[in-house]
Amino acid sequence: MEDSKILRNDLEKAIMEDDVERLKKIIEEGHSSRLTEIACGYMSWAVYQCSVNCFEYLCGAYEQLTNSSRTQVTWHRTGSPFFRIVKECNWAAIRIAEKHGDLMNYLVDEPTESQESTPLLIAIQNDYEEVAKWLIKEPEKKPDIEKRNAQGESPIYLAALKGQAEIIKEMLEIYSCSPERREILFAKENLYGKGHSIFYPASQSRKAAILDVLMEEKSASLFLRKELQHSEFQQFVLGSCLSGSEKILKAMLEVDQNLPIGRFRDEKGATSLMR
């Protein structure tokens, strides 16, 4: 127990000082794969401490582990290194991670089994657009944009809800391998709510850019008609009008010329026309 505490203190100190030679010595003197597993658990600590040399060394050490050994790695203090990279918006660590494709593929959706937020979802939650786009484009194994956390949020849903037009464009470009797959991404009820499509959360962002992107889709009129027939169509119409998107307003009136767009009020009692 005492030896384990001393070892962990030594690892922490070497990483805090970004002393990669000392870190190597600790691991090499142990002559044990278990010691390497323990040391690799400090990758996120290295990111947190901005210890780029130690982080790069540990990335390489992690890639040397077998898959079974990787499952034994326990993240020290701050969770998976990708959580810390995203939370810190640490581009120095990102550039290092890029050189370790196996590491990225293994950790891009960590945690894989729980309902915690994935790194991509955290990037979207924090409006780190460039980090989110990097996570979508860079790893060979693409992150799961449909994986939901305990709050029921998935990356594609939350990006639409927050009106992140550029992220949605990246997702549609990379994940829509066929027209059928594209339509599924737009219409999955378990992503957007019963009877809803991606248009509904996008309308609640009240941002024109995201709605304009979606209106470019061939099936846009189909989903628009579906939302106007939904029991929550008033919130959809109000959000769309408040966004200022002329494209969607024109399309809604083409579907229903008598749509009472000036009647619906927001939480402050204002109508879209008053806005």
Short mmCIF file of the C-alpha atoms (twelve columns), coordinates in Angstrom:
data_MODEL
# 
_entry.id   MODEL 
# 
loop_
_atom_site.group_PDB 
_atom_site.id 
_atom_site.type_symbol 
_atom_site.label_atom_id 
_atom_site.label_alt_id 
_atom_site.label_comp_id 
_atom_site.label_asym_id 
_atom_site.label_seq_id 
_atom_site.Cartn_x 
_atom_site.Cartn_y 
_atom_site.Cartn_z 
_atom_site.pdbx_PDB_model_num 
ATOM 1   C CA . MET A 1   0.000   0.000  0.000   1 
ATOM 2   C CA . GLU A 2   2.789   2.386  0.985   1 
ATOM 3   C CA . ASP A 3   4.840   1.415  -2.090  1 
ATOM 4   C CA . SER A 4   1.827   2.088  -4.298  1 
ATOM 5   C CA . LYS A 5   1.377   5.539  -2.765  1 
ATOM 6   C CA . ILE A 6   5.078   6.338  -3.282  1 
ATOM 7   C CA . LEU A 7   4.842   5.178  -6.898  1 
ATOM 8   C CA . ARG A 8   1.829   7.361  -7.578  1 
ATOM 9   C CA . ASN A 9   3.490   10.346 -5.924  1 
ATOM 10  C CA . ASP A 10  6.573   9.800  -8.089  1 
ATOM 11  C CA . LEU A 11  4.452   9.605  -11.237 1 
ATOM 12  C CA . GLU A 12  2.558   12.758 -10.310 1 
ATOM 13  C CA . LYS A 13  5.724   14.704 -9.593  1 
ATOM 14  C CA . ALA A 14  7.450   13.641 -12.819 1 
ATOM 15  C CA . ILE A 15  4.396   14.669 -14.834 1 
ATOM 16  C CA . MET A 16  3.903   17.960 -12.987 1 
ATOM 17  C CA . GLU A 17  7.502   18.867 -13.857 1 
ATOM 18  C CA . ASP A 18  7.112   17.434 -17.389 1 
ATOM 19  C CA . ASP A 19  10.217  15.359 -16.669 1 
ATOM 20  C CA . VAL A 20  9.855   12.691 -19.327 1 
ATOM 21  C CA . GLU A 21  13.220  11.049 -18.580 1 
ATOM 22  C CA . ARG A 22  12.235  10.541 -14.979 1 
ATOM 23  C CA . LEU A 23  8.863   9.178  -16.073 1 
ATOM 24  C CA . LYS A 24  10.550  6.692  -18.421 1 
ATOM 25  C CA . LYS A 25  12.892  5.575  -15.644 1 
ATOM 26  C CA . ILE A 26  10.004  4.915  -13.242 1 
ATOM 27  C CA . ILE A 27  8.225   2.765  -15.820 1 
ATOM 28  C CA . GLU A 28  11.294  0.956  -17.166 1 
ATOM 29  C CA . GLU A 29  12.620  0.091  -13.719 1 
ATOM 30  C CA . GLY A 30  9.299   -1.539 -12.860 1 
ATOM 31  C CA . HIS A 31  9.585   -4.115 -15.677 1 
ATOM 32  C CA . SER A 32  5.830   -4.657 -15.455 1 
ATOM 33  C CA . SER A 33  2.906   -4.190 -17.841 1 
ATOM 34  C CA . ARG A 34  0.776   -3.374 -14.792 1 
ATOM 35  C CA . LEU A 35  3.062   -0.444 -13.992 1 
ATOM 36  C CA . THR A 36  2.642   0.797  -17.569 1 
ATOM 37  C CA . GLU A 37  -1.138  0.507  -17.159 1 
ATOM 38  C CA . ILE A 38  -0.958  2.587  -13.967 1 
ATOM 39  C CA . ALA A 39  1.261   5.201  -15.617 1 
ATOM 40  C CA . CYS A 40  -1.017  5.459  -18.665 1 
ATOM 41  C CA . GLY A 41  -3.863  6.267  -16.302 1 
ATOM 42  C CA . TYR A 42  -2.067  9.583  -15.738 1 
ATOM 43  C CA . MET A 43  -2.438  10.771 -19.349 1 
ATOM 44  C CA . SER A 44  -5.290  13.103 -18.460 1 
ATOM 45  C CA . TRP A 45  -3.210  14.430 -15.551 1 
ATOM 46  C CA . ALA A 46  -0.456  15.235 -18.049 1 
ATOM 47  C CA . VAL A 47  -2.974  17.142 -20.205 1 
ATOM 48  C CA . TYR A 48  -4.252  18.994 -17.137 1 
ATOM 49  C CA . GLN A 49  -0.688  19.964 -16.178 1 
ATOM 50  C CA . CYS A 50  0.138   20.940 -19.801 1 
ATOM 51  C CA . SER A 51  3.019   18.453 -19.622 1 
ATOM 52  C CA . VAL A 52  3.237   17.845 -23.356 1 
ATOM 53  C CA . ASN A 53  6.410   15.727 -23.303 1 
ATOM 54  C CA . CYS A 54  5.033   13.328 -20.713 1 
ATOM 55  C CA . PHE A 55  1.689   13.210 -22.491 1 
ATOM 56  C CA . GLU A 56  3.327   12.264 -25.780 1 
ATOM 57  C CA . TYR A 57  5.379   9.544  -24.100 1 
ATOM 58  C CA . LEU A 58  2.308   8.106  -22.355 1 
ATOM 59  C CA . CYS A 59  0.336   8.125  -25.630 1 
ATOM 60  C CA . GLY A 60  3.038   5.924  -27.138 1 
ATOM 61  C CA . ALA A 61  3.102   3.673  -24.077 1 
ATOM 62  C CA . TYR A 62  -0.679  3.288  -24.227 1 
ATOM 63  C CA . GLU A 63  -0.514  2.197  -27.853 1 
ATOM 64  C CA . GLN A 64  1.982   -0.513 -26.865 1 
ATOM 65  C CA . LEU A 65  -0.548  -2.096 -24.491 1 
ATOM 66  C CA . THR A 66  -2.727  -4.992 -25.588 1 
ATOM 67  C CA . ASN A 67  -6.479  -4.432 -25.759 1 
ATOM 68  C CA . SER A 68  -6.951  -6.468 -22.588 1 
ATOM 69  C CA . SER A 69  -4.360  -4.332 -20.780 1 
ATOM 70  C CA . ARG A 70  -6.075  -1.146 -21.955 1 
ATOM 71  C CA . THR A 71  -9.259  -2.233 -20.209 1 
ATOM 72  C CA . GLN A 72  -7.260  -2.331 -16.950 1 
ATOM 73  C CA . VAL A 73  -6.208  1.324  -17.205 1 
ATOM 74  C CA . THR A 74  -7.875  3.413  -14.498 1 
ATOM 75  C CA . TRP A 75  -7.967  7.122  -15.286 1 
ATOM 76  C CA . HIS A 76  -6.368  9.180  -12.552 1 
ATOM 77  C CA . ARG A 77  -8.382  12.080 -11.099 1 
ATOM 78  C CA . THR A 78  -9.647  13.718 -14.258 1 
ATOM 79  C CA . GLY A 79  -11.098 10.907 -16.380 1 
ATOM 80  C CA . SER A 80  -10.169 9.935  -19.923 1 
ATOM 81  C CA . PRO A 81  -7.519  12.149 -21.577 1 
ATOM 82  C CA . PHE A 82  -10.020 13.060 -24.288 1 
ATOM 83  C CA . PHE A 83  -12.355 14.480 -21.643 1 
ATOM 84  C CA . ARG A 84  -9.539  16.681 -20.371 1 
ATOM 85  C CA . ILE A 85  -8.377  17.665 -23.871 1 
ATOM 86  C CA . VAL A 86  -11.898 18.799 -24.757 1 
ATOM 87  C CA . LYS A 87  -12.658 20.502 -21.451 1 
ATOM 88  C CA . GLU A 88  -9.384  22.418 -21.574 1 
ATOM 89  C CA . CYS A 89  -9.701  23.039 -25.336 1 
ATOM 90  C CA . ASN A 90  -6.024  22.039 -25.335 1 
ATOM 91  C CA . TRP A 91  -4.714  22.283 -28.890 1 
ATOM 92  C CA . ALA A 92  -1.164  21.313 -27.941 1 
ATOM 93  C CA . ALA A 93  -2.492  17.982 -26.650 1 
ATOM 94  C CA . ILE A 94  -4.760  17.657 -29.690 1 
ATOM 95  C CA . ARG A 95  -1.778  17.911 -32.046 1 
ATOM 96  C CA . ILE A 96  -0.023  15.156 -30.081 1 
ATOM 97  C CA . ALA A 97  -3.103  12.922 -30.062 1 
ATOM 98  C CA . GLU A 98  -3.372  13.288 -33.853 1 
ATOM 99  C CA . LYS A 99  -0.123  11.367 -34.196 1 
ATOM 100 C CA . HIS A 100 -1.532  8.409  -32.269 1 
ATOM 101 C CA . GLY A 101 -4.417  7.082  -34.341 1 
ATOM 102 C CA . ASP A 102 -4.812  3.896  -32.313 1 
ATOM 103 C CA . LEU A 103 -5.227  5.932  -29.132 1 
ATOM 104 C CA . MET A 104 -7.826  8.173  -30.783 1 
ATOM 105 C CA . ASN A 105 -9.830  5.266  -32.159 1 
ATOM 106 C CA . TYR A 106 -9.866  3.529  -28.778 1 
ATOM 107 C CA . LEU A 107 -10.856 6.568  -26.699 1 
ATOM 108 C CA . VAL A 108 -12.967 8.748  -29.002 1 
ATOM 109 C CA . ASP A 109 -16.251 7.447  -27.515 1 
ATOM 110 C CA . GLU A 110 -15.001 6.847  -23.959 1 
ATOM 111 C CA . PRO A 111 -16.977 6.028  -21.844 1 
ATOM 112 C CA . THR A 112 -18.559 3.451  -24.147 1 
ATOM 113 C CA . GLU A 113 -21.027 1.778  -21.800 1 
ATOM 114 C CA . SER A 114 -22.244 4.375  -19.310 1 
ATOM 115 C CA . GLN A 115 -24.634 7.283  -19.846 1 
ATOM 116 C CA . GLU A 116 -21.963 9.901  -19.283 1 
ATOM 117 C CA . SER A 117 -21.317 12.535 -21.938 1 
ATOM 118 C CA . THR A 118 -18.794 11.601 -24.619 1 
ATOM 119 C CA . PRO A 119 -15.948 13.982 -25.570 1 
ATOM 120 C CA . LEU A 120 -17.881 15.111 -28.675 1 
ATOM 121 C CA . LEU A 121 -20.960 15.904 -26.622 1 
ATOM 122 C CA . ILE A 122 -18.843 17.897 -24.152 1 
ATOM 123 C CA . ALA A 123 -17.324 19.915 -27.015 1 
ATOM 124 C CA . ILE A 124 -20.813 20.713 -28.316 1 
ATOM 125 C CA . GLN A 125 -22.097 21.573 -24.835 1 
ATOM 126 C CA . ASN A 126 -19.257 24.073 -24.411 1 
ATOM 127 C CA . ASP A 127 -19.550 25.557 -27.932 1 
ATOM 128 C CA . TYR A 128 -16.031 24.411 -28.842 1 
ATOM 129 C CA . GLU A 129 -16.891 24.262 -32.529 1 
ATOM 130 C CA . GLU A 130 -13.392 23.627 -33.870 1 
ATOM 131 C CA . VAL A 131 -12.729 20.871 -31.324 1 
ATOM 132 C CA . ALA A 132 -16.054 19.231 -32.188 1 
ATOM 133 C CA . LYS A 133 -15.270 19.374 -35.911 1 
ATOM 134 C CA . TRP A 134 -11.843 17.874 -35.211 1 
ATOM 135 C CA . LEU A 135 -13.394 14.981 -33.285 1 
ATOM 136 C CA . ILE A 136 -15.824 14.357 -36.150 1 
ATOM 137 C CA . LYS A 137 -13.242 14.471 -38.941 1 
ATOM 138 C CA . GLU A 138 -9.922  13.270 -37.524 1 
ATOM 139 C CA . PRO A 139 -10.248 9.777  -35.971 1 
ATOM 140 C CA . GLU A 140 -10.502 6.818  -38.321 1 
ATOM 141 C CA . LYS A 141 -13.208 5.511  -36.009 1 
ATOM 142 C CA . LYS A 142 -15.859 8.229  -36.034 1 
ATOM 143 C CA . PRO A 143 -17.575 9.134  -32.740 1 
ATOM 144 C CA . ASP A 144 -21.159 8.007  -32.243 1 
ATOM 145 C CA . ILE A 145 -23.296 11.103 -32.917 1 
ATOM 146 C CA . GLU A 146 -26.439 9.294  -31.737 1 
ATOM 147 C CA . LYS A 147 -25.149 8.143  -28.314 1 
ATOM 148 C CA . ARG A 148 -27.222 9.772  -25.568 1 
ATOM 149 C CA . ASN A 149 -26.197 10.775 -22.056 1 
ATOM 150 C CA . ALA A 150 -28.325 10.464 -18.913 1 
ATOM 151 C CA . GLN A 151 -30.216 13.624 -19.916 1 
ATOM 152 C CA . GLY A 152 -31.153 12.102 -23.273 1 
ATOM 153 C CA . GLU A 153 -28.856 14.408 -25.240 1 
ATOM 154 C CA . SER A 154 -26.969 13.115 -28.267 1 
ATOM 155 C CA . PRO A 155 -24.338 15.095 -30.203 1 
ATOM 156 C CA . ILE A 156 -26.545 15.569 -33.284 1 
ATOM 157 C CA . TYR A 157 -29.569 16.577 -31.190 1 
ATOM 158 C CA . LEU A 158 -27.656 19.054 -29.045 1 
ATOM 159 C CA . ALA A 159 -25.845 20.599 -32.029 1 
ATOM 160 C CA . ALA A 160 -29.248 21.222 -33.631 1 
ATOM 161 C CA . LEU A 161 -30.729 22.576 -30.389 1 
ATOM 162 C CA . LYS A 162 -27.818 24.997 -29.960 1 
ATOM 163 C CA . GLY A 163 -27.990 26.063 -33.596 1 
ATOM 164 C CA . GLN A 164 -24.463 24.913 -34.440 1 
ATOM 165 C CA . ALA A 165 -24.862 24.998 -38.208 1 
ATOM 166 C CA . GLU A 166 -21.243 24.225 -39.126 1 
ATOM 167 C CA . ILE A 167 -21.145 21.152 -36.888 1 
ATOM 168 C CA . ILE A 168 -24.401 19.836 -38.347 1 
ATOM 169 C CA . LYS A 169 -22.991 20.358 -41.858 1 
ATOM 170 C CA . GLU A 170 -19.901 18.308 -40.924 1 
ATOM 171 C CA . MET A 171 -22.065 15.550 -39.451 1 
ATOM 172 C CA . LEU A 172 -24.284 15.349 -42.524 1 
ATOM 173 C CA . GLU A 173 -21.277 15.261 -44.841 1 
ATOM 174 C CA . ILE A 174 -19.422 12.519 -42.966 1 
ATOM 175 C CA . TYR A 175 -22.209 10.342 -41.558 1 
ATOM 176 C CA . SER A 176 -24.688 10.332 -44.455 1 
ATOM 177 C CA . CYS A 177 -23.282 7.513  -46.559 1 
ATOM 178 C CA . SER A 178 -26.553 7.185  -48.498 1 
ATOM 179 C CA . PRO A 179 -29.829 9.129  -49.007 1 
ATOM 180 C CA . GLU A 180 -31.555 6.563  -46.795 1 
ATOM 181 C CA . ARG A 181 -29.033 7.033  -43.981 1 
ATOM 182 C CA . ARG A 182 -29.356 10.812 -44.305 1 
ATOM 183 C CA . GLU A 183 -33.129 10.594 -43.957 1 
ATOM 184 C CA . ILE A 184 -32.808 8.348  -40.900 1 
ATOM 185 C CA . LEU A 185 -30.507 10.899 -39.238 1 
ATOM 186 C CA . PHE A 186 -33.138 13.564 -39.844 1 
ATOM 187 C CA . ALA A 187 -36.141 11.649 -38.606 1 
ATOM 188 C CA . LYS A 188 -35.139 9.332  -35.720 1 
ATOM 189 C CA . GLU A 189 -37.733 9.849  -33.002 1 
ATOM 190 C CA . ASN A 190 -35.462 8.545  -30.241 1 
ATOM 191 C CA . LEU A 191 -33.101 11.438 -31.059 1 
ATOM 192 C CA . TYR A 192 -35.530 14.334 -31.401 1 
ATOM 193 C CA . GLY A 193 -38.712 13.309 -29.572 1 
ATOM 194 C CA . LYS A 194 -41.864 11.439 -30.546 1 
ATOM 195 C CA . GLY A 195 -43.072 12.485 -33.977 1 
ATOM 196 C CA . HIS A 196 -40.297 15.069 -34.389 1 
ATOM 197 C CA . SER A 197 -37.441 15.470 -36.843 1 
ATOM 198 C CA . ILE A 198 -34.170 17.391 -36.521 1 
ATOM 199 C CA . PHE A 199 -36.109 20.504 -37.572 1 
ATOM 200 C CA . TYR A 200 -37.776 20.752 -34.157 1 
ATOM 201 C CA . PRO A 201 -34.668 21.166 -31.932 1 
ATOM 202 C CA . ALA A 202 -33.150 23.380 -34.650 1 
ATOM 203 C CA . SER A 203 -36.194 25.659 -34.502 1 
ATOM 204 C CA . GLN A 204 -35.823 25.950 -30.724 1 
ATOM 205 C CA . SER A 205 -32.315 27.365 -31.186 1 
ATOM 206 C CA . ARG A 206 -33.957 30.380 -32.863 1 
ATOM 207 C CA . LYS A 207 -30.948 30.699 -35.149 1 
ATOM 208 C CA . ALA A 208 -31.397 31.235 -38.878 1 
ATOM 209 C CA . ALA A 209 -28.129 29.601 -39.970 1 
ATOM 210 C CA . ILE A 210 -29.031 26.098 -38.792 1 
ATOM 211 C CA . LEU A 211 -32.521 26.272 -40.299 1 
ATOM 212 C CA . ASP A 212 -31.136 27.570 -43.590 1 
ATOM 213 C CA . VAL A 213 -28.745 24.586 -43.711 1 
ATOM 214 C CA . LEU A 214 -31.589 22.138 -43.117 1 
ATOM 215 C CA . MET A 215 -33.809 23.828 -45.698 1 
ATOM 216 C CA . GLU A 216 -31.230 22.926 -48.366 1 
ATOM 217 C CA . GLU A 217 -32.090 19.242 -47.925 1 
ATOM 218 C CA . LYS A 218 -34.164 17.532 -50.625 1 
ATOM 219 C CA . SER A 219 -36.558 16.136 -48.023 1 
ATOM 220 C CA . ALA A 220 -36.917 19.444 -46.130 1 
ATOM 221 C CA . SER A 221 -40.518 20.041 -47.230 1 
ATOM 222 C CA . LEU A 222 -41.512 16.561 -46.045 1 
ATOM 223 C CA . PHE A 223 -40.121 17.131 -42.542 1 
ATOM 224 C CA . LEU A 224 -41.505 20.668 -42.452 1 
ATOM 225 C CA . ARG A 225 -44.990 19.392 -43.212 1 
ATOM 226 C CA . LYS A 226 -44.563 16.740 -40.510 1 
ATOM 227 C CA . GLU A 227 -43.670 19.375 -37.891 1 
ATOM 228 C CA . LEU A 228 -46.630 21.571 -38.870 1 
ATOM 229 C CA . GLN A 229 -48.943 18.602 -38.266 1 
ATOM 230 C CA . HIS A 230 -47.424 17.824 -34.852 1 
ATOM 231 C CA . SER A 231 -49.242 18.674 -31.609 1 
ATOM 232 C CA . GLU A 232 -46.312 20.951 -30.666 1 
ATOM 233 C CA . PHE A 233 -46.380 22.824 -33.972 1 
ATOM 234 C CA . GLN A 234 -46.917 26.181 -32.245 1 
ATOM 235 C CA . GLN A 235 -43.493 26.041 -30.581 1 
ATOM 236 C CA . PHE A 236 -41.966 24.967 -33.871 1 
ATOM 237 C CA . VAL A 237 -43.546 27.855 -35.775 1 
ATOM 238 C CA . LEU A 238 -42.659 30.395 -33.092 1 
ATOM 239 C CA . GLY A 239 -39.017 29.300 -32.892 1 
ATOM 240 C CA . SER A 240 -38.698 29.257 -36.671 1 
ATOM 241 C CA . CYS A 241 -40.159 32.746 -37.010 1 
ATOM 242 C CA . LEU A 242 -38.033 34.162 -34.199 1 
ATOM 243 C CA . SER A 243 -34.927 32.823 -35.931 1 
ATOM 244 C CA . GLY A 244 -35.417 35.312 -38.746 1 
ATOM 245 C CA . SER A 245 -34.940 32.635 -41.409 1 
ATOM 246 C CA . GLU A 246 -36.783 33.808 -44.507 1 
ATOM 247 C CA . LYS A 247 -36.304 30.405 -46.141 1 
ATOM 248 C CA . ILE A 248 -38.264 28.483 -43.543 1 
ATOM 249 C CA . LEU A 249 -40.928 31.180 -43.132 1 
ATOM 250 C CA . LYS A 250 -41.579 31.168 -46.883 1 
ATOM 251 C CA . ALA A 251 -41.671 27.365 -46.951 1 
ATOM 252 C CA . MET A 252 -44.138 27.201 -44.036 1 
ATOM 253 C CA . LEU A 253 -46.497 29.627 -45.753 1 
ATOM 254 C CA . GLU A 254 -46.290 27.570 -48.940 1 
ATOM 255 C CA . VAL A 255 -47.479 24.570 -46.933 1 
ATOM 256 C CA . ASP A 256 -50.220 26.541 -45.150 1 
ATOM 257 C CA . GLN A 257 -51.114 30.030 -46.385 1 
ATOM 258 C CA . ASN A 258 -53.382 30.538 -43.372 1 
ATOM 259 C CA . LEU A 259 -50.739 29.708 -40.776 1 
ATOM 260 C CA . PRO A 260 -51.331 32.212 -37.919 1 
ATOM 261 C CA . ILE A 261 -47.673 33.110 -37.422 1 
ATOM 262 C CA . GLY A 262 -48.484 36.291 -35.520 1 
ATOM 263 C CA . ARG A 263 -50.662 34.570 -32.936 1 
ATOM 264 C CA . PHE A 264 -48.143 32.410 -31.090 1 
ATOM 265 C CA . ARG A 265 -46.310 33.947 -28.126 1 
ATOM 266 C CA . ASP A 266 -42.975 33.178 -26.493 1 
ATOM 267 C CA . GLU A 267 -42.286 32.815 -22.767 1 
ATOM 268 C CA . LYS A 268 -42.297 36.626 -22.401 1 
ATOM 269 C CA . GLY A 269 -45.609 37.039 -24.188 1 
ATOM 270 C CA . ALA A 270 -44.101 38.425 -27.386 1 
ATOM 271 C CA . THR A 271 -45.172 37.232 -30.831 1 
ATOM 272 C CA . SER A 272 -42.827 36.722 -33.745 1 
ATOM 273 C CA . LEU A 273 -44.277 39.809 -35.435 1 
ATOM 274 C CA . MET A 274 -43.669 41.897 -32.304 1 
ATOM 275 C CA . ARG A 275 -40.026 40.767 -32.388 1 
# 
